[in-house]
Amino acid sequence: MTARVVIVGNGMAGARLAGELHAREGDRKVTVLGAEPHRAYNRILLSTLLAGRIGEPDVELTEAAGHGVDLRSGVPVTAIDRSARQVRTDDGERIGYDHLVLATGARAVVPSLPGLDPANLPERVVPFRTLDDCRRILAAADGARSALVLGGGLLGLEAARGLATRGLATTVVHPREHLMERQLDPAAGAVLAGTLAGFGVTVQLGVSATGVATDANGVRLDLADGRSLHADLLVLSCGVRPDTALAQAAGLTVRRGVVVDDRLRTSDRSISAIGDCAEHDGVLTGLVAPAWAQAQVLADVLTGTDPLARYRPRPVVTRLKAAGIDLASMGDAAGGEPGEELTFADPARGTYARLRIRDERLIGAILLGDNPAVGTVIQLFDRGHPVPTDRRALLLGRALGAVGATPAASPALMPDAATVCQCNTVSKGALVRSWRSGARTVDAVVAATRAGTGCGGCRDAVSGIVDWLSQAESVEVTR
Ligand SMILES: Cc1cc2nc3c(=O)[nH]c(=O)nc-3n(C[C@H](O)[C@H](O)[C@H](O)COP(=O)(O)OP(=O)(O)OC[C@H]3O[C@@H](n4cnc5c(N)ncnc54)[C@H](O)[C@@H]3O)c2cc1C
């Protein structure tokens, strides 16, 4: 009998899983039910779309939806009947499964403030999670002169930078004392605020919002210190909450997310969960690299390709996708765990670096501003390799020959195991192997390995490696 796999959610995790299942041999029917009316798209590129650096066609995901995959968009699942092994859709259809996968992602949090009804937000007040949200922000920004962003985390700052790029005077309101407090220390937050100011983004820190009012002329955001800020639109970037409603109603174990084991199984062996909705080992990931790693493990387990495959979390590197601002933060960057501390700050140039080292290994780092050592620092952190004796090279980004090389600087010096694409966990060795198997252009290498198809931050590094391989080959041929 053909095994029936039903995937709820056609976001980044669900679409990737369908593609992974499609790519593996075997007789099975895969049904993907997605609430959003669109084809699967790359959610993380919405910031780049908002900034006008790419167009809508560029965010479409190229995951397989071919033979053996029944893809239905605009079809929300409303209930799971575990005893009958069926899901029910909002148009009343019942679809049977042998294995069900929840990939329902997360929803933007709408803060409970007077004037904000989450079910009926005013036109000028928009969260930032979906393609439709992005369209609404762009529609509201069209002809607007000013914008407010509530929330100074990663996404709020990416939205603010994008709106400023479009010429809007933009103010970020953040209740904490410094920006991106989950990834940065106060000194880095201050340097970042200075850099943003140079791009036309003003920051109001340490003050909460107390209410919102809108009328035909714009939005008013009331603050706890008695002030009110006015603008043409308000973007809400106040965090996300895993979408666990279906799992909860079906009686699965749910804490903050749907609880899964190393095989991504929920408390019901016939149901798995991956991506932003899943909680593994007490951790919610909220990032694409773990979601895609989980999709791969689950596909291996479900198809029997590797029944022993297990999900093992990897160290996380966060990068800000904002034009003109280079920022990478990793590990215990903001402090907490004991360790050796090295910092360098040059606020006038928008530069800040902090390395946290224990037992000769990086346990955390913040690199803000132009620092040519960023690739090396990420590799050292990712691989857990010892740091060089002269730490200044990492901190100041100079004399890199002594400690290694950034992918762009010299691919020849990179170890094969170095991870080039963090989103898809693609090593330099995998890129070289795809080249040797016949992929001779950047596009061909990307298609073979998927490197560069997540946030796109490694595209230059991939191009550098392909250039290096081409040159190495032409030298060999002329010899
Ligand atoms: C603007 C932005 C920028 C980001 N930048 C980065 C970044 O640089 N790096 C990074 O790693 N991560 C980034 N993220 C986070 C990343 O997008 C998420 O981690 C990723 O999308 C998680 O994938 P997912 O499939 O679990 O969830 P989602 O992509 O949210 O997909 C879940 C899907 O399930 C659907 N769904 C929910 N309930 C149902 C139901 N009952 N029936 C049917 N369908 C349902 C939803 O409609 C949605 O389409 C960013 C997010 C945003 C919004």
The ligand as an SDF file (V2000), in Angstrom:
LIG
                    3D

 53 58  0  0  0  0  0  0  0  0999 V2000
   10.9280   38.9570    7.7270 C   0  0  0  0  0  0  0  0  0  0  0  0
   11.5860   37.7120    8.2550 C   0  0  0  0  0  0  0  0  0  0  0  0
   12.9760   37.5560    8.1450 C   0  0  0  0  0  0  0  0  0  0  0  0
   13.5930   36.4070    8.6430 C   0  0  0  0  0  0  0  0  0  0  0  0
   14.9430   36.2850    8.4990 N   0  0  0  0  0  0  0  0  0  0  0  0
   15.5440   35.1360    8.8910 C   0  0  0  0  0  0  0  0  0  0  0  0
   16.9440   34.9410    8.6710 C   0  0  0  0  0  0  0  0  0  0  0  0
   17.6570   35.8210    8.1730 O   0  0  0  0  0  0  0  0  0  0  0  0
   17.4970   33.7490    9.0250 N   0  0  0  0  0  0  0  0  0  0  0  0
   16.7410   32.7420    9.5720 C   0  0  0  0  0  0  0  0  0  0  0  0
   17.2670   31.6740    9.8480 O   0  0  0  0  0  0  0  0  0  0  0  0
   15.4050   32.9140    9.8110 N   0  0  0  0  0  0  0  0  0  0  0  0
   14.8020   34.0730    9.4840 C   0  0  0  0  0  0  0  0  0  0  0  0
   13.4470   34.2290    9.6960 N   0  0  0  0  0  0  0  0  0  0  0  0
   12.7000   33.1300   10.3560 C   0  0  0  0  0  0  0  0  0  0  0  0
   12.3270   32.0490    9.3250 C   0  0  0  0  0  0  0  0  0  0  0  0
   11.5680   32.6310    8.3050 O   0  0  0  0  0  0  0  0  0  0  0  0
   11.5270   30.9440   10.0040 C   0  0  0  0  0  0  0  0  0  0  0  0
   12.3740   30.3170   10.9490 O   0  0  0  0  0  0  0  0  0  0  0  0
   11.0430   29.9000    8.9890 C   0  0  0  0  0  0  0  0  0  0  0  0
   10.1450   30.4840    8.0900 O   0  0  0  0  0  0  0  0  0  0  0  0
   10.3640   28.7250    9.7160 C   0  0  0  0  0  0  0  0  0  0  0  0
    9.7480   27.8670    8.7830 O   0  0  0  0  0  0  0  0  0  0  0  0
    8.3800   27.1030    9.1400 P   0  0  0  0  0  0  0  0  0  0  0  0
    7.9980   26.3570    7.9160 O   0  0  0  0  0  0  0  0  0  0  0  0
    8.5320   26.4010   10.4100 O   0  0  0  0  0  0  0  0  0  0  0  0
    7.3270   28.2590    9.4080 O   0  0  0  0  0  0  0  0  0  0  0  0
    6.6630   29.2310    8.3490 P   0  0  0  0  0  0  0  0  0  0  0  0
    7.6410   29.6150    7.3070 O   0  0  0  0  0  0  0  0  0  0  0  0
    6.0310   30.3050    9.1670 O   0  0  0  0  0  0  0  0  0  0  0  0
    5.5410   28.3780    7.6430 O   0  0  0  0  0  0  0  0  0  0  0  0
    4.4380   27.8490    8.3270 C   0  0  0  0  0  0  0  0  0  0  0  0
    3.2970   27.7510    7.3480 C   0  0  0  0  0  0  0  0  0  0  0  0
    2.2750   26.9360    7.9090 O   0  0  0  0  0  0  0  0  0  0  0  0
    1.0320   27.4980    7.5820 C   0  0  0  0  0  0  0  0  0  0  0  0
    0.0120   27.0090    8.5160 N   0  0  0  0  0  0  0  0  0  0  0  0
   -0.1240   27.3020    9.8360 C   0  0  0  0  0  0  0  0  0  0  0  0
   -1.1980   26.6740   10.3580 N   0  0  0  0  0  0  0  0  0  0  0  0
   -1.7580   25.9780    9.3380 C   0  0  0  0  0  0  0  0  0  0  0  0
   -2.9030   25.1560    9.2350 C   0  0  0  0  0  0  0  0  0  0  0  0
   -3.6920   24.8970   10.2900 N   0  0  0  0  0  0  0  0  0  0  0  0
   -3.2140   24.6230    8.0200 N   0  0  0  0  0  0  0  0  0  0  0  0
   -2.4260   24.8380    6.9480 C   0  0  0  0  0  0  0  0  0  0  0  0
   -1.3360   25.6240    6.9800 N   0  0  0  0  0  0  0  0  0  0  0  0
   -0.9880   26.1900    8.1660 C   0  0  0  0  0  0  0  0  0  0  0  0
    1.2850   28.9850    7.6850 C   0  0  0  0  0  0  0  0  0  0  0  0
    0.2820   29.7070    6.9870 O   0  0  0  0  0  0  0  0  0  0  0  0
    2.6470   29.0910    7.0350 C   0  0  0  0  0  0  0  0  0  0  0  0
    2.5540   29.2790    5.6560 O   0  0  0  0  0  0  0  0  0  0  0  0
   12.8040   35.3930    9.2530 C   0  0  0  0  0  0  0  0  0  0  0  0
   11.4150   35.5550    9.3830 C   0  0  0  0  0  0  0  0  0  0  0  0
   10.8090   36.7030    8.9020 C   0  0  0  0  0  0  0  0  0  0  0  0
    9.3170   36.8760    9.0560 C   0  0  0  0  0  0  0  0  0  0  0  0
  1  2  1  0
  2  3  1  0
  2 52  2  0
  3  4  2  0
  4  5  1  0
  4 50  1  0
  5  6  2  0
  6  7  1  0
  6 13  1  0
  7  8  2  0
  7  9  1  0
  9 10  1  0
 10 11  2  0
 10 12  1  0
 12 13  2  0
 13 14  1  0
 14 15  1  0
 14 50  1  0
 15 16  1  0
 16 17  1  0
 16 18  1  0
 18 19  1  0
 18 20  1  0
 20 21  1  0
 20 22  1  0
 22 23  1  0
 23 24  1  0
 24 25  2  0
 24 26  1  0
 24 27  1  0
 27 28  1  0
 28 29  2  0
 28 30  1  0
 28 31  1  0
 31 32  1  0
 32 33  1  0
 33 34  1  0
 33 48  1  0
 34 35  1  0
 35 36  1  0
 35 46  1  0
 36 37  1  0
 36 45  1  0
 37 38  2  0
 38 39  1  0
 39 40  1  0
 39 45  2  0
 40 41  1  0
 40 42  2  0
 42 43  1  0
 43 44  2  0
 44 45  1  0
 46 47  1  0
 46 48  1  0
 48 49  1  0
 50 51  2  0
 51 52  1  0
 52 53  1  0
M  END
$$$$
